[in-house]
Structures are given as C-alpha cells and as structure tokens.
C-alpha cells in the first residue's frame, strides 16, 4: 500500500513538472508570436494581447497584460540589439590589393619601354603613398586604446611616495630655516619657500603643484608627515575586530543590521581602555545631549 502511494506521488510530480514545462513553452511561443507580429506590423493593439492571454489561460497559465507586454518589449529589444551587433561584425571588403594588382598589370608591359619614365614615376609615387597610408593606419590601430608608457600602478605608487617625501623634506628644511631666523629675531623671506619648493620638486621628480599653505599648516601643527587628514578614531582597534566579525557573519548568510552592529561594538569596548578613550573623545568635542551616555556608540558612528 505504501509503495503504491509513493509511486502515485512520484508519477503525479512528474506530470506536474511536465505541465509546467509545457506552460513555460507556451508563454515563450506567445511572446515570440507577438514579437514577430510587431516586427512585421510595427505596433500591437490591445486585441492581440487579449487573444494571447485568453489562449494561455486555457492552458492554465495566468498572466496579465502588463507582464506580457514587458516580456514582448524585452524580447523585441534583444532581437534589435542582436541585429545591430551582427551588422557591426560584417567584414568590410578591402580593394586596395586588387587596385595595386591592376596597376601592376597595366604598367608591367609599359615599363619595358624606356619612354615611359613618367608612368614609372607616377606609379612609384602611388605605391609610396599607399605604403605610407597603410603604415599610418597600422600605427593608429596599434596605439588605439593604449595608455601612455610608464603609467602603470607601480609608477603611480612611486609618484605618490615621491610627493610625500618631497613635502616632508620641504617642511623639515623650512622649519629649520624658521628656527634659525627666529633665533636672530628675523623673519623668513617669502621667496625662500618658493625657491625651496622648486628645488625639492626637481630633486624628487614631482610634477604636481605644492601649496605653500600646506607647508605652513603642517609646520604650525608640528605634523610634517601626517598619516591622514583629521583625527584618529579611538575605535580603530575595535573596528578591525568588528570587520572580521561582519565578514564571517556575511559568509554564513547572517549579515548584521545597523542596530546589531552598534550593540556589538558597545559590547566589544565595554570595560576596556578603548571605552575610556571614547569618553575622552566625546567630552573633548562636547558631543551628546541630556540623555546621552558617554562611552557608548550610537547610529551616527555606523
């Protein structure tokens, strides 16, 4: 009894799957027919869509007019794009070689006559022009889409390092000059910084502009080689651990929401030195309000 029931269920599942395949094929055939009518007639009226929907409903397929319209338009655009790409891929006949062959066949007998020097000169000029044009076109094709020589990632990284080293050297030398002048109760002349920038740019091979305001700001803040602009985050250490956790949670298909991420960060820093640094950071900048709890992270951090 159990075996017969299982066989009936298996047979029923096979029938259902087969019916679904037939329904999918019917929808595709209806879309293809409507696309073909549109390609021939240009437009499709409301009656064409209603006829197709009625025919599909008799096969057990439920589809509305908007869904069928979108499928027809999508298939129509796909066919148009395929035709355009096919036209672009059609090879173009080149008749230059045939022209050269005809020229050589006409002039081969005339070259036997010494009186035809003019013909020989004109033919040589034509061949030279063809050779030059072919060489020009080949070089243009070769250079088309290529990047300038030496503009790779290593070169960009090297230029960035040279720029940073140039700024650091200018700051150090200019700060030393300022200290020496202040010891003599004198001011540094404005042209000193200009000359220093020009000299260091040549030394380090820097082509970018260097602002004098950048040099003066770094010296005033006593940060000649800052790692990044702005203030370092007190949560930098904890954020690295949080990123690892987020990656692992995403791997197991359980990504964290904003609320969960904030709660997890608060639990990570609870009772640690990082929380004390966060409190100092918040109080120094007068963050928060009456209900604000120092040492906790809010949604603004996320």
N, C-alpha and C positions, 0 to 999 in steps of 0.2 A: 504493500500500500504506500509506504514512504517513498520507495523507489519510483513508483509510477507518478507520484505527486511531484517529485523532483524533475522527472522527465518532462512533465507537462509545463512546469515553471520554466525549464530551460528552453523548451520549444516556444513558449509564449514570449520569452525575452528575445529570442532570435527573430520572431515575427515582428515584434515592436521595433527592434533595431533596423530591420529591413524596411519597414514602413517609413521610419524616419529618413532613411537614405533616399527613398522614393520621393518623399516630400521635399527634401533639400534639392534633389534634381529637378523637381517640378518648379520650384521657385527660381532656380537658375535658368531653366528653359524660358520661363515667363519673362525674366529680366532680359535675356538675350533677344527674345522676340520683340519686346518693346524698344530695345536699343536699335534693332535693325529697322523697325518702322520709323524711328526718329531720324536715323541716318538717311533714309530714303525720302521721307516727307518733310523733315525739318522740325516739326512740332508734334506733340502728342496732346490730344484732347482728354477731357475728363472721362469720356466714354471708354477709351482704350484701357485706362487704368481700372475702371469699374468692371470691365469684362474680364480682365486678368484676375482681379481679386475674386470675382464670382467663380471663375474656373478653379482657382486654388482652394476656395472654401469647400468645393465639392470633394476635393481630395483630403480634406481635414486640415488644411493649412490656414491659420488665422493670421492675416497681415493687413494693416491699414494702408490707406493711400499714401500717407506721408512717408512711411517706411519703404514702400515700394518705389516711390518717386526718388528717394535718396539713393537707393540701390541702382536704379536706372541711370541717374546722373553720374554716379561714381564710375560705373562701367563705361558710360559714354566718354567721359573724360580720359579714362585709362586707355581706351582704344585710340582716341585722338593723339595722346602723348606717344603711344607706340608708333603711330604712323609718322609723326614728326621725327622721332628718333630714327626710324627706318629711312626716311628721306635724307637725313644728315649722314647716314652711313653709306649712301650710294657713292661708289668711286667715280672720280672725275677723269675723263679721258684726257690724256696729255698727248698733244700732237706735235710737240717740239721735235721729237726724234724723227717723226715722219717728214717734217719740214726740212730737217738737216739732210735726210736721205735723198729727198727730191732735189735739193740744191746741189748735192754732191753728184747726183746722176746727171744733172743738166750741165754742170760745169766740168765734168771729168774729161769729156771729149774736147771742150774748148781750151782746156789747159795745154793740149798738145800743140796748139797754135801759139807761137810766141807773140802774136799781135794782140792777144787778149790779156795784157797786163792789167788793164783797168778792171776787168772782170775778176781777176785773181785778187786784186787789192780789195775790191768791194766784198768779195766772199770772205776774205780773211777778217775784215772788219766785222762782218756779221757774226762769224764764228767767235770772235773775241768778245763781242757784246753778249752773245748767248752764254759764253763761259762765265763772264763776269756776273750776269744776272743769276745764273744757277748757283754760283758761289755765294752771292749775296743772300739769295733765298735760303740756302742751306745754313749759312751762319745765323740768319734771323731765326730759323727754326731751332737751331741749336741753343740760342740764347733766350728763346721764348719761355717765359715762366721760371727762369733760373734766378737765383739770388746772387747778390754780389759776392765776389770771392772773399773769404775770411769772415763772413757774417754768420758764423755758427754759434751754438750755445756756449762753447768754451771761450770764444772771443768776447761775447757779451759779459760772461762772468769775469774775465780778465780785465775788461774795461771798467767794470763796477769796482773791482778791487783796487785798480789804479786810481780811480776817482776818490775812493775813501782814503787811500794812502796820501793822495795829494792834499786833501782837506786837512788831514791830521798834521802833515808837515807844515802847511801854511799856518795853522793855529799855533803849533809849537814855536815856530820861528817868530811869528808876530807877537805872541805873548812874551817871549824872551826880550824882544825889542821894546815892548811897552814897559817891562820891569826896569830895563836899563835906562830908559828915558825918564821914568818917574824918580829913579834914584838921583838924577841930575836936575829934578824939578823942571823937566821939559816935556813937551807933547810930541807925539809921533806924527810926522808929516803924512798927509793923505796919500802922497804918491808912493810912499814906502809900501803900503799894502797893494797898490796897483802893480808895482814892479815885482813884488813877491808872488803875486798870483800868476803873472805872465811867466816868470822864471820857473815856477813849480809845474805849470801846465806843460811847458816844453820838456821838463825833466821827466815827468811821469807819462807823457804822451796823451794828455787829456784834451779832448776837443769840446767837451761840454762847458757851458758858462758856469762860472763860480761867482756867487753873490758875495759882496763884501759884508752885507748884513748877516749872512750865515756865519762868517768867520767871527764877527764881533759878538754875535749871540752866543756862540759856543765858548768863547773866551770869558764872557761875562758870567755864564752859568758854570764855568770850570768843567765843562764836559767837551773835551776836544774830539773824542771819538765815541759818540753815543751809539748804543746798540740799536735803538729805535726811538722815534719821537714820542714824547709823552712819558707817563709814569708807569712803572712796572706794576702789574696786578699782584696783590697779596695772595691770590688764589692760584698762582701759576703752577705750584707743585701739585695741588689737589686737582687742578683741571686736567693734568696729564693722566692721572689715575681715572678720572671720570670719563675721559675719551676712550680709554681702553675698555671700560665697562660698557659704554654705549655701543662700541663696535661688537662686543660679544653679544649683547642683547639683540642687536640687529641681525647677527648671524643666526640666532635661534628664532628669528621671526617674532621678537617681542620688543620692539623699539620703545624707548622711553618717551613719555609725554613731557610737556613743559613742567607741569606740577610735580611729576615723579622725578625729573632731573633736578629741580630745585630742592626737593626734600632729600634726595640722595646726597647732594653737595653739602647741605646743612648737617647731615649725619656724618659725613666724612670729616668735617672740620670741627665737630663738636668736641670741646675739651682739649684742643690742640693749640700749639703756638700759632697756627695759621689763623685760628679764630681771634686771637689777641691782635694779630696784625690787621685783621679785617676791622676790628673795633677801632683801632687807632686810625686806620684809613678813613673810616666813616666819620669819626668825630673831627678829624682834621679838616674835612671838607664840609662839615655841618650838614650831613645828609640825614634824611629821615624826618619824622613828624612826631606828634604826641604819642601815637600808638606804635611807633617804630621801635623794634628791638635791635639794639646794636649787637653785632656778631652773627646775625642771620642774613641769608641771601634771599632776595626777592626775585620776582619775574623780570625785573629790569636787567638783572645780571645775565639772564639766559639770552 
